[in-house]
Amino acid sequence: MAQFDTQYTTLPEPAPRRRLWPLAGVMLIDLVVMLIALVILMTVISAIFIFVRMAQQGTNLIGPGGINQDQLLRLIGPDGVFVTLLVQNAVFVTVPMLRVALLRR
């Protein structure tokens, strides 16, 4: 019956773990940052692109009729679609990469 006389020690309590954000919360924050960045960047870049194209083609924004939707679509053209997609993809890649880089520090 010697086995019942053995003294057992308890393990020390582990240090409390830092509570991490759930994955859904991190994804939601990334999505909000991406949407805000897209709205700001797309507005600025689209306006610059349209004004540059207007200057190249000699179109005047101020005038009796101003600029209509058909002229605006012709000004944007396929180059504007490329620039739009390029900025959109750059934002979607850059935001998660920045978050990962900042979390590693």
N, C-alpha and C positions, 0 to 999 in steps of 0.2 A: 503494500500500500504506500510505498514511498512516492509514487507518482502524484499523489494528492498533496504532498507537502511542498511541491515546487512553487516558487513565487514567480508569477508572471508580471511583466511590466507592460504598461500600455505605450503605444506609439505616440510621439508628440503630435500635437495638432498641426496640420500643414498651414502655412501662411495663407491668409485669405487671398484669393485670386482677384485680379483686377477684372471687373466686369467689362466685357467687350461688347461693342454694338452688334446687334443681330445683323445678319447679311442683308435682310430686307431694308433695314434702316440705312445702311451704307449705300445700297443701290438707289434708294429714294433720294438721298442727299446728292449723289452723283448725277441723277437725272435732273434734279432741280438746277444744279450748277450748269449742266450742259444746256438746258433750255434757256437759261438766262444768258449764257455766253452766245448761244446761237442767235437769239433775238438781237442782242447788241451788235455782234459782229456782222450779221447778215444785213442789218439796217445800214450800218456804216459802209460796208464794202459795196453793197448794191448801189447806194447813193453815189459813192465815188465812181464806180464803174459806169453808171448811167451818165453822170456829168462829163466824164472823159469821152465817152462815145458821142455825146451831144456836141462837145467841142470839136471832135474829129469830123463830124458830119455837118457842122454848121447849123444845127437845129437850135432854135431859140425857145427856151422855156417860157419866157415872158413875152406875151404878145396877145393879139386879139382872141385867139382860140386856145392859147397855151399849147399843151401837148395832150393828145388823146391816147387812149389805150392801145390802139394799133401801132402808133408811132413808138410808144414805150416798149411794146413787145419786139418791134424791129430793132430798137436800140439795144435791148438785152441780147437777143439772138443766141446762137449756140455757144458763143464764148462766155456769156453771162451764166448759162446753165452749168458750164464747166467750172467756173469760178465758184458758183454756189455749192456745187457738190464737193469741190475741193475743200472749201472752208468747213462745210458740215462734217466731212470725214475727219478733218484735222481736229475739230473740237471733240468728236466722239472718241478719238484715240488719245488725245492729249490729257483730258480730264482724268480718266482712270490711271494713266501712267503717272501723273503728278501726285495723285492720292497715294499710290503704292510707294513712290519715291519719298514722300513726306512721312509715311508711316514707318519706313525703315530707319529713319533717323532717330 
